[in-house]
Amino acid sequence: MAKDNKAGMILAFLIGTGIGAAAVLLFAPQAGGELRENVTDAIGDSVRRSQKFVETAKEQLQDAVDQGTDAYKQAKKAGA
């Protein structure tokens, strides 16, 4: 349950960061082409950060699964 809350908080933070970045870009005085380029760059950066976050989370989850599997096997072996 705590992990679900943590994941939700991280997701909310990422969404909030994206919205804040978009707001800054939209309210900054820039030419239309420059604004579109900046928005595109910001979206690309957000996508890359999100992909990196997901990859890190997958690695951490796999490590936890591996540790749990090892602990289960050791406990089963000790009990057998």
Buried (B, 14 or more C-beta within 10 A) or exposed (E): EEEEEEEEEEEEEBEEEBEEBBEEBEEEEBEEEEBEEBBEEBBEEBEEEBEEEEEEEEEEEEEEEEEEEEEEEEEEEEEE
